Amino acid sequence: MLVATCVLAVLAALIHVGIFWLESLAWMRPETREVFGIASEHDAQVTRALAFNQGFYNLFLAIVTSVGIVLLATGSTAAGAALVYAGCGSMTAAALVLVSGSRRYARAAALQGVVPLLAVLALTVSLV
């Protein structure tokens, strides 16, 4: 089950690196604006600094999770589990916050939250 945890956690980290890329590096692109429902270039410019910051939150969660995966894979189970719980747990919590703000974000919340939730569940089962 620890292998499943690592695979799921890697997928969760990759999703959040992708979100970082969209929010912090590609925010002004028309296709990114479409993904996030930003109506105009002006609106994207107004929200650019907020998106840039939010993107880095996603990157940091991916980094924490990735370090946890490496620690799990090298036998530092307690420290690795703590970091995977922190990273994937925060990803899951952020998805819950997103969907609690508006049901129209349910798809985005599922994309960002289901895989890390599965990683948390798999880790919990593997540690029992």
GIHU-V694522 format. One record per pair of residues at least 4 apart in sequence whose C-alpha atoms are under 6 Angstrom apart, sorted by the first residue. I is the first residue (numbers start at 1). J is the second residue. D is the distance in whole Angstrom. If there is no record, write none. Layout:
I | J | D
I | J | D
This chain:
1 | 126 | 5
2 | 126 | 6
5 | 9 | 6
5 | 119 | 5
5 | 122 | 5
5 | 123 | 5
6 | 10 | 6
6 | 69 | 6
8 | 119 | 5
9 | 119 | 5
12 | 115 | 6
12 | 116 | 5
13 | 62 | 4
16 | 58 | 5
16 | 62 | 6
17 | 59 | 5
20 | 24 | 6
20 | 55 | 4
20 | 56 | 6
20 | 58 | 6
20 | 59 | 6
21 | 25 | 5
22 | 26 | 5
22 | 27 | 6
23 | 27 | 5
23 | 51 | 5
23 | 52 | 6
23 | 55 | 5
24 | 52 | 4
24 | 55 | 5
27 | 32 | 6
33 | 37 | 6
33 | 38 | 5
44 | 48 | 6
51 | 55 | 6
61 | 87 | 5
64 | 83 | 6
64 | 87 | 6
65 | 83 | 6
65 | 84 | 5
65 | 87 | 5
68 | 80 | 4
68 | 83 | 5
68 | 84 | 5
71 | 76 | 5
71 | 80 | 5
72 | 76 | 5
72 | 77 | 5
72 | 80 | 5
76 | 80 | 6
77 | 81 | 6
81 | 85 | 6
83 | 87 | 6
84 | 88 | 6
85 | 89 | 5
86 | 90 | 6
88 | 116 | 5
90 | 94 | 6
91 | 113 | 6
92 | 113 | 4
92 | 117 | 6
95 | 109 | 4
95 | 113 | 5
96 | 100 | 6
99 | 103 | 5
99 | 105 | 5
99 | 106 | 5
99 | 109 | 6
105 | 109 | 6
109 | 113 | 6
110 | 114 | 5
